[in-house]
């Protein structure tokens, strides 16, 4: 019986959308028809974000936008010419690339993003539920995706779905205990059962989104940095074999290794005899070395002054309590203040896009709320309207207004949290489990979002409007728990006074007059 096979370039496994039509395609078909497709339709947001990084790396290979001999001007001119093409990617380049490399999920020697050596080096299988994100396994949350009669525990997974979870595991996988892997070399034996977290764990990604998938993929690319020129770059599937797990990891280079080659996890899928489903998996560590620092081009980096200088910039974490509008100014403002958030690198090159690509550009966000180790909480995605005309380089006044209104909303949100906590303590005598704080913030942020958009086209002072939202949210929160306590009204009065003071513009200090000594 021949070995099972699932060629990802030919099999239909990627959901895509064109208008109101949804269908599936393989990698080869996706690139051949990218100029006629509107978007990916992958149902799992983290898999979409991981897949976009893989597609961006392949896009660079197909278009020559990874050529180290191009200077910045030549690079932008070449991308502009590609965007002006009505035919999309060159079919000859597409077929040549996919004919040259193995993209078979179940290949016996080169399975896609897997290491066949795990069958001997890490023989203990972890069970299919440990791979499928959402199924209860280990310390993960049972209610994230509870088993049902239609989707029982330990059920095999069709290959077209298993590859989504393979991508999520590589990019967002857990840290901590894993299956033991024992590697023997000429210098000795290394055995370990500890893995590091995936490079995107708990992060929030921002992806440029064009009118077609072709535009989207070209907008994902950036010119090579000067330090990357002259250094060979490779994606994992472009190598003849998986890297030696004990060798020092190769330097992170653009685009292949940065976008696709930083996973600290090693995986080997176990298919059924027919090659239609994945029934089990080997999951362990890929290498024992420290993770190399790298700047992902689709993440916002915030300043964390508590860390040492080399790690002071940290990726913005995903949060279901934070709406997308609160990140707009970090995308639209060019980095001027060294303490300000750093815009994703991909967005620093969007102003060189030709019209109408630039004015119609939107932003797709993908967040995966996780702890640092192994617990997954939630994932989400959102899509903005066209916003790049509001960028600081295109409309400085508009970008400044967006930043000022967002800052005012955050300022009053911070003071609402303080005021509600103090009021709760005054009423209950406890600083723990402040229901008023939780309920007030839950009521405030939707109000603040509506106010934010109302204010953008006006010169109205922002802080009084957000203070009114905060006061209304506090009243809403205090009508539930302890609504009839005699101490409620005095506590609320103090909290409201706190919020009104917070809305006042800071007063300039008047220097004291010093009297001459007699």
N, C-alpha and C positions, 0 to 999 in steps of 0.2 A: 504494500500500500504506500503511495507517495506521501511525502511529508506534507502536513497541512500548510496552506499558504493564504495570506490575506494582503495582497499588494495595495498599499494605501494610495498609490498614484492612479490605480485603475478602479478599485472598488468604490462604491458610493457610500460615504460615511460622513461627509461634511454637510450639514443642513445649510442651505443658502436661500436667499429671497430675491425675487425679481418682481417688483410691484406687489401684487397680492398673491403671487404664485410662490409656493414653497416646494423645494425639491432637495435632493441630496446629490452630491458629486464627489469625485475623488480629487486628489491634489492636482493631477494633470489637467483634468477638466476645469477645475477652479481657475487655474492660471490662463487657460485658453479662452475662457469666457468671462474673465474678471471685469472687462469693460462693459459687459451687458448685465452684470449682477449688481443689485443694490447693496447687499450686506450679507454677512454671515447670519445664520439663525440658530447657532449652537445653543441648546437650552440651558447649559450650565455656565454661568458667567465666568468662573475661574478658567474653565476650559477654553472659552472664547479668548480671554486675555493671553493665555499661554499659546494658543494657536496663532493669534495675531503676531506674536514675536517670531514664531517659526516661519510664518508666511513672509514677514518683513525680511528675514535673513535670506530666504530664497529669492525674494524680489531683487535684493541687491545683487545676487549672483546672476540672475537672468538679464538684468539691465546694464551691468557694468558699473553701477553706482558704488561698487566696492573697490574701484580702481585706485590704487595708492598713488598713481602718477598724475591724477587730476588735482588741480588746485581748486580752491573754493568757488571761484567764478566759473570755471569750466564745469564743475559738478552741478551748480545750480542751473546753468544753461542747458546741460544735458537733461536734467530732470524736467525742465520746462518743455524741451522738445518731446520728451516721452509723454508728458501730459497732453500735448497738442495732438498726439497721434489718435486717430479715430479707431484704430484696429486693436488697441490694447497691446499685450505682450507679444513678442515675436514668436510665432508657433515653432519655428525651427529651434530657437533657444530653449523653449519649454521642453520639447521632446528630447533634445540633446542632453539637457540636465537630468531629466528623470530616467533616461536610458543609462546614464553614466553611474547613478547611485542606487543603492538598494533601499527601497521604502516598504519592504515587506514586514508586516507586524509579526509574522510567525516564521520568518526565515531561520533555518537551522543554525547557520553560522553568523549572520548579521541581522538579528531581529531589530526592528526600528526602536531606538532609544532604550535598548535592553542589553544585558550582558549574559551571553550563553554560559559563561564560566560559573554562574551561580548554581547551576545544577549540581556541581561538585563542591564548590567552595561554601555554599550556604544551602545544604540540601533540605533543611526544614522549611516547609511551606507555611505561609502565614494565613492562608485561607482567603477566599475571594472577597469576603466582607471587609478585610483590612485594606483592600485596594479601592473598593467602591465608596466614594465619599458620600456620606448621608446614611449609610447603613450603620447600625450600632456595632461597634467593635472596640475592644480595649476600654479606655476611659471616656470614649466619646459619648455625646448626648444621645440617648435612645430616641427622644422625640424629634430629633433633627429629620429623621425619615424612618418612621417606625415600620417594621415588617408587616406585611398584609398577606392574605391568601393569594392575591395576584402577584405579589413580590415578596416571597418568603426569604428568610435568611438562607445563606449559602447557595442561593440559586445561581446557576451559570448566567453569564452576561454576554450578550451578542458582541462580536468583535467590534462592530461599528460604535458601540457604546463604551466598550472597555478602553479604547484608545483615548477617549475624553478623560477617563479617570487616570490613565497612565500619564497624561500631560499634567493633570492637577497634582498628582503625587510628586512629579519631578519639580514643579515650580512652587507648590504650596505645602509640600509634605511635612510631616512632624519631625520633631527632634526627640532624642531620648532612646529608649530601648527599641531594638529591632531584632530580627533573626541574626544569630551568630554567623559571621563570615570568617573563614580561616584561609589566609593566603600564604603560601609557601614559596620562598624565593631562594636564591643561592646564598643569601646572607642570613636566612633564618625564617621563622614563622611568625606571622602576626594574626591574632585572633581577637575579634571585638564584637560587641553587640550594641554599640552606640552609634546613632546617626545624628547628623545636624539638620537644622530646619532648611526647607527649600528657600531659594533666594527671594521669593515674593511673599513669603508667609506673612499673613495679617496685613498686607499692604493694600493700597488704593491706587489703581492704575488709571491713567488718563490717555486715551487713544484718539488721535486725529481721525475725523470721520468725514469722508468726501461724499460726492454725489453717487459715485460708483465704487465698487470694491477695488477697482484699478486705481482710482484716485486715493482711496484710503491707504492702500499699501505703499504707494509712492510717497505719501505725506508722512509715513512712519520713518522714513530714512533720514539720516544726517550724514554730512561729510565725515570722512575719516579724520580723527584727531592726529595731530602731527606726531605724537608719540606712538601711534599705531602703524605708521608707514614703515615698510620694510620688514615687518614681522609677519610670518605666515599665519593665516587664520583658517579655521576649519570648523564646520558644524559636526556634531557627533556622527551623523550618517555619512559624512564625507571621508571619514577615517576608515582604514582597512580593517581595524579591529578596535575594540574598546581600549581606552588608555590603561596602562599598568596601574592598578589601584595604589601601589606603594611608591610610585614615582612622584616627584614633585609636580603639582599641577601646572599645566602650561599657562603662560601669561594670558590674562583676559584681553582679547582683541575684538575689534568691531569688524563685521557685525556678528559673525558666527558664534564665537565663544561667549560674547557678552549676552546675546539674546537666547542662545540655545544650549550652551555648554557649561553652565555653572551648577548643575544639579549635584547635591551631595548624596543622592540616593541611587541605588542600583536595583534594577527590577528585572525579573524574567517571568513572563506570562506563561501559563500552562493551558493549552487549548484542549478541546475535545478532539477525538480522532478525525472528525470531519472538518475541523478548522472553522466551524461556524461560531463557536462560543468559547469564552475563557472560563475555565472552571476553578483555577487556583492561581497563586502567584508566589514567587520568591521575592521578598522585600527586605533589603538590608542596606548597608552603607556602601558608597562608591569609593571613597578614599578617606584616610584618617587625618588628613592635613587640615589646618585652619582654612576657613573659607576666605578666598581672596576678595578684597574690597573692590567694588565696582559701582559706577553710577549708572543705574538703569535709565534709559532716555524717556520713559513714560511715567516716572514717579516724581512727585513733589518732595523736595528735601527740606525739612525744617531744622532750625538751629536748636541744638540741645546743649546749653552751656555747662551741664553737669558732666559731660563726657570729655575725654581728652581730645586734643586738637585733631588727631587723625580720624576720629569717629564722631566729630561734633555734629555733622549733618546726618540726620536719620530720616528714612522714608516716612511720609505721612501714613498713619495707620487707618485702616478701614473702620468705620463706625456707622451703625444703623441709626444712631441718634444725631447724625450730622448730615444735613441735606446738601445737595450739590452746589447750591448758590453760595454757600459759605466758603467754597474753594475758588470762586471765579477770579477774585483779584490776584490770587497766587498764579493763575494761568495767564492773566492779561497784563500784569505789570512786569516790565523788564527789571532785571535784578540791579538795583542801584544801592540800596541799603545792605551792607554786609550781614546784618542780622535778620533780614527779611527772608521769607521762604524762597527757595530756589525753584524757579520754573522748570518743568521737565525739558530736557535738552532738545527733544524733538520739536518743541514749540518755539525754540529760538530760531528755527529755520523756516517757519511757516510764512513769514512776510515775503520771502522770495518766491512763493508760489504765484503762478500767473492767475489773472482773472479769467473766468469767474470762479475758479477753484477756491481762491482765498476767501472771497466774500461769502461763499456758501458753506464754508467749513464749519462743522460742528464737532463736539467732543463727546466721546463715549467713555463713561467711567465704569470701572469694574472693581468692586470691593469684596474681600473675603474676611469676615470678622472671625478671628481665631486667637487663641492664647499663644504664648511663645513655644509651647511644647506640643500638645497632641489634641486639644479640644477645639472642635469647630463649632461656631455658633450660628452664623448665617452668611449668605452671600447675596449680592445685589448688583444691578446694573442700571444706568440711567443715560439719557441722551439729551444734550442741550440743543436749543435752536442755534442757528448760525450766530457766532459770537466774535469771530476774529476781527471784524471791523471795529470792535470796541477795544482792541489791544492798544496798549500805550503807544506803540509805534505808529498806529493809524489814527487814533483819536485820544490824545493825552488827557483832555478834559473829562471825557466819558470814563476812561479807565480810573482816573483819580476820584471821580464821583462814586463809582462802584466800590472802590477801596474804602472811601470815607464812610459810606452807608454800611458796608459790611463790618467795619471796625466799630461803628456806633452800636450796631446790633449785638456784637460780641461783648462790648462794654456793659450794656444794660443786661445782657444775659448773665454775665458774671456777677453783677450786683444783685440780680434777682435771686441767684443761687444763694448768695450770702444772706440777703434779707429774709428769704423764706426759711432758711435754716435757723436764723436767730429767732424768728417769730415762732417756729415750731418748738424751739427750746423753751421760750418764755411760756408757752401754753402747756407743754407736757413735762418740762423739766428734763428732757432727754435730747441728746445730740445724735442719737442713732435712728436709723430708719425714718428719716424725715419725709413723710408722705407729702407734705406741702411742697417740699423742694422738687420731688419727682413730678408731681402733678403740675406744678407751676411751670416747670421747664417744658413739659410735654405740651402744655397749652400755649406757651410763649412762642416757640420756634415757628409753628405754622402761621401765627399772626405776624411774626417778624418777617417771614418770607414775603407775605402779601404787601406789607409796608415797604420792604426793601424795593420791590419792583415799582410801587407807586412813587417812591421818592426819586428814582433815577432820572426822570425827566423834569424835575423841579429844582428850585434853589432852596427849598424849605429846610430848616434845621432838622437834622435827623434824630438827634438824641431825645428831644421831647416826644417825638412820635413813638420811638421804641420804648420810652418810659411809660407811655400810656398803654402800650401792649403789655409791658411787664406788670403794671398795676392791675390790668384786667385779668391777666393770667393768674396773679396771686389771689384775686377775689374768687376766681373759678376754683382754684385748688382748695381754698379754705372753706368752701361750702360743703365739703364732704366730711373729712375727719375732723372731729372736735368742733363742729360748727356752732354748738350752743354753749361752749365753755365761756364763763364770765371773762376769762383773761384773753379771749380771742380779739375783741375790739381794740384794746390798748396795744396788743402785739402787732395787729395789722396796721394801726396808725403809725407806729414807729417804723415798720417795714416800708410803708408807702412814703413816709418822709425821707427815708434812706434812698429810695429810688428817685424821688424828685430832686434830691441833692445831686445824685449821680448824673442827672440829665443836664445840670447847669454847666455852662462852659467854665473852664478854670479861670479864676480871677488872677490878674497879675499882682504879684506881691508889691506892696508899697514899702519902700525902705524906711526904717525908723529914723526919726530925726535924733541925732545925738546932741545932747546939751553940753556946752563947754564946761569943763571942770572949773570951779571957782579957784 
